[in-house]
């Protein structure tokens, strides 16, 4: 057993392992709360790196945060992009052989992560500025930003008169529609809930959305590719369903005049993503420092630069605020009201999608 003494306060680390190459670190959570932010960053700088999952450079401008952590604190970074479900599974399967320190998952997946008992709690110094609905009471997960489900339309493939403005428009179009990896990715699942809510359903009843996509599939217009930046750039996507921050980022990165981003006028879903710190992280303090920085003013502005809406009420520079869609576009958006119901229905969504939608692909 070793102890690291920090200026003013002590954080106890239990080192367990056989030999230096296999040395693992387990953090005693109650000791973390006694540490100052500066002390956490001091240890983080000694760890020198943080390995993330599901936090790629192009998603909500994570690149800005990774660059800041390296420049300001000498913390190197690597990311492996994956879905929310895959992130949780990775934490659970690898356990003490962890290759990931921190991840970013859809809020709908947070109960699963808590249930699996793979999370290290850390509340940050901004705890009181984060709404209660946007955090776990023990600090096991905290939203960093919100997003709203949107359409991204390739105007070189979809004529102006045919551009969809509502979910119902999708049913009667002639273009391909790509909703993403339904049943796997939080973004795609949220797109299904957004459609259901707009068409008369709710967290307990996704059938309006399932019926919509079944109709689209029967017409031979359901695309199976993810509406990621590479597929959009190659012209593989005519209409994609994405978070607004992704859609706006991809639009501006590829060609602002080529794509239009639309918040469906008949309604959409506003939700968010939460950082999760691996209980078995090899660089736990770097992961905690990362969460701390994400919620700082600079971190929140970084996310806004990536078109995401910060969870804290921070003042945005004018040039950053102007990158976001006008508030009037969001007049018909709603959050999840029944998280328990949504958790249950989302668990069954993969099977429902397979049996009721994909079966109709010609």
N, C-alpha and C positions, 0 to 999 in steps of 0.2 A: 504494500500500500504506500502511495506517495501523497503528499499534500502540497498544493501550491498556495503560498501565502501572497495575498494581494494587499496593496496599500490600504490600510484603514479597516478592511473587512476580509474575511476569509471565505473562500469557496472551496469546498471539499470535493475532490475528485477520487473516485474509486477506480483504480487501474486493474483490470482483470485480463490475464492472458498468459500464454506460454511463450516467452521469448519476445524480443523487441518487435519483430516483424508482424506478430499477431496481436500486439498490444491493443486493447480496446478501451474505450472511455465510457463510463456510465456517469451521468450527472445526477446529483441529488437535487431535485427540483426546489426543495425548500431553501437551499443555500443560494440558489440563483437570485431569489427575491431580495437577499441581503446585499447584493452587489450593486455598485453604481454602474451607470452606463459606461463611464470611462474605463472601469475595471474590466467590463465585458469586452470592450474594444481592445484593451491591452492584451488579453488572452487571445482574442480573435486574430490580432496581428501576428502573434507568435505561431498560431496554427497556420496562417499564411495562405489558406485557400478555402473555397467553398464549392461543393459539387451539387448542382441542382438538377431537378427533373421537371419537365413541363414548363420551363421558363426560358424559352428561346429568345434571341435578340429581337426578333421582329414582333413578338407578342407584347402589346402594350408598352413598347419601348423599354423592355428589360435591359436592352443594351446600355442605356444611359446609366442605370444603377450598377451594372457590372463594371463599367468603365470607372465610375466614381469610386467604387470600393477598391479597385486596383490603384487608382491614382492617389486617393486620400489615405488609404490604410494598408496598401501593399497586399491586398487579398486577391489572389488569382482565382479564376473561375472557369468551370466547364459546365455545359448543360447537355442533357440527353432529353430530347423532346418526346413526350408521350402523353397519353390521355390521363384524366383524373383517376380512373379505375386502375390503370396500369401503375401509376405512381404509388397508390396505396398497396397494391399487390407486391411491388418491388420492396417497399419498406418491410412488409410482413414476411416475404420469402427469404430475403437476405439476412434479416436480423443482425447478429453480431458481425456478419461479413458485409456490412453496409457499404455501398458505393455511392450513395446519395445522402446529402445532409439536409436538404430543404426542397420542398415542392410547392406547387401552386395548383389548387384544385377547386372545382366548382363547389359552391356552398352546399349544393344538394348532396355532395359526396362526403361532407364532413362527419355526419353521424356514423358512417361506415368506418372512417378512419379512427374515430374515437372508440368505437366498439372493438376494433382490432387491437387496441392498446399499443399503438406504434408511435405515439406522438410525445414529444417533449414540450411541456408547457412553458411559455414565456410571454408575459403580458406587454412588455415594452413600457417606456416612459410616457407613451401617448394613450395609455389605456382609457383614461376618462374622456378622451375626445372621440372615441369610437363608439357608435351607437350600440346599445345592448344586443339588437338583433344581428349585429355584424361581428359578434365575437363569442367564443366559448367562455363560460363563466370562470374557467380555470386557466384560460390562455392557451389552450391546446390548438386553437385556430383563430385567426383574425383576418377579416377582409381587408385588403389593401385598396380595392377599387371596385367600381360597379360598371356594368355594361348593359346594353339593351339590344335585343335581337333585331337585326336589320336584314334587308335584302341588298345584295350587291349585283348590279346589272351591267353586263358588257354591252355597251351601246353600239358597238360595231357588229353585233350579232342580233340584237333585239331592237326593232324599230321604235322610235319615240312613242308612237301611238299604242304600242303593245307593252310598254314598260309597266310592270305590276306595281300598284300602289296599295293593294290590300291582299290579304291571304286568299280571299275569294277569287281575286284576279288570277292567282296561280292555277286555279282549277280550269280556267277557260283559255289559258295561253297556248302558244304553239312552240314554246322554247323548252329546253331541258332545265330541270330544277334539281339542284344538288344540296340536300339537307345535311350532309356530313355523316359521320359514323354514329348513327342512332343506336342507343343502347350501350355505347362505349364511352363516347366523349361528352363531357358536360355541356359544351357548346351546342352540340347536335340535340341532346336531350332537352335542353332549354328551348331550342327552336320548336320542338314538338309541343312543349307546354305553352309557348307563346301563341302558336297557331290554335291550340285547343281553347285557350282563354278567349281569343278574339272571335272564335266561331261558336261560342256558347258553352264550352266545356270548362273544366277546372282541374285542380290537382288530383281529384278523385276520378275524373272522367276525361280521358285523352282521346276518346273515339271521334270527336269532330276532326281532330288533326289526322288521326289514322285514316279516316274515311277520305279526307282530302288527298293524302298521299297515295292511297290505294287507287283513287281515280286517276291521279297523275301517272302511276305505274301502269295502269291498264291502257293508257294512251301512249305508252312507250316513251314517256318523257322524264322518267326518274333517273337522275344521274347518280352513279355510285362513287365517283371521285370526290375527295375532300376539296372544298373550295379554298385551298391554300394558295399562297402567293405564286408558286411556280405553275400550278395548273391554271390560275387566272391569267398569268402572263402568256402562257402558251395558247390561250384561247380555248381551253378545255371546258370552261365554265361559262354558261350563258346567264343563269340566275343562281346565285349561291345564298345560303342562309348562314349568317355569321353574327358575332357580336359587333356592335357598331364600331368599337375601337379597332377591331381587326379589319373590318371592311374599309374604314377611312384610311387606315395605315396602308393597306394594300393598294387602294385607289391612288393615293398620292405617290407611293413608291413606284408603281408601274407607269401610270399615265392618268393624271387627274381628269383629263377631258374624255378619256375612253370609258370610264366607269361612273355610274351614279349609285349613291348610297341612299336608301329609303327606309325610314321607320314606318312599318305598315300602319295605315291610317285607321284601320278597324281594330287596332290594339296590338300590344306587344308586351314582352316580359322584361322587367328590369331585375337584374340579379347581380351576383358578384363572385369574386374568386378569393380564396383564403390561402395564406401561407401555412404550411405545415412543416414542422421541424421533426426530423427523424429521431426517435428515441435512442436509436443505435448509432447516431451520426459519428463519424470519425473527426469531424470538425464542428462540434456542437456550438462553440462560442462564435465561430465565424457565421454559423447559421443564425444564431440569435442576433448578432450584429447586423446581419443582412435584413432580418425582420425589422429591427430598430430603424435602420436607414430607410427602408421602404416606407415607413410611416412618418418619417421626418418631412419637413417642408420640401427639402430638395428631392427626396424620393417620391413624394406625391406629385410634384411638378414634373418629374421624369415620366411618371405614368400618364399624366395629362398630355405630355408631348407625344405620347403614343395613343392619344385619343380616348383614353379611359377616364372615367369620372372618379376623382380621388374620394376616398371614404371620409377623410378629414376635411373640415371646412377651411381650406387654405386659400390664400389669395393668389390667383394665377396671373402671371405676366400677360399683358394684352395680346401679344403675338401667339401665346399658347392658347388662351381662351378662344381666339378667333379660329383655331383649327377644329374646334368642336362644332357639332351641329347646333342650330339655335334651339333654345329651350322649348319653343312652340312646337317643334317636331315631336315632342315627347308627351303631349297632352293626354294620350290614351294608353300610356304604359302603366303596368301594375307589377308589384312585387309578389312573390310567393306568400300566400296568406296562411296556408296550412302545410307547414314543413313536414309534419309526420305523414300526412297523406301523400305528399309528393315523394317522400322517401320510399314509401311502399309501392307506389305506381311506377316510379323510375326503375325499381329493381326488376319489375316485370316487363319493362319496355322492350328489351332486346328480343324476348320471345314473341311479344305482341307484334313487333315490327316484322319479324321473320314470317309469322303465320298470317298476318293480315295485309302486309304491304309487299314485301319482297316476293311473295308467292305469285304476285300478279305481273311481275316483269316478263315481258314477252321474249 
